Amino acid sequence: MQFDTSHTPPHIALFAIVVDAADVPDSINWLTEAATRIDPSLGVVASIDAGTRAEISLELLETSYAADLTQLTWRDKDPSGAT
């Protein structure tokens, strides 16, 4: 996750790093569904992306916050814990 606090409410960018490139579309769909559950007064999701570790830059990793996947889980392809 990245946050741009120059906007009110802040803009949020969500990213997923996946093992298999075939998982990219499902990961983007999952993040999109999770994004719809974020209270807009807390932030607006401005971008969503996913890729393999070969596709994600070190700069992205260095400037992002990691989500605790014990709190955000993928069960039956529906996000859980996103609210």
Helices and strands as residue ranges (DSSP letters): E 2-4, E 11-18, G 21-23, H 24-35, E 44-52, H 58-62, E 73-75, E 78-80
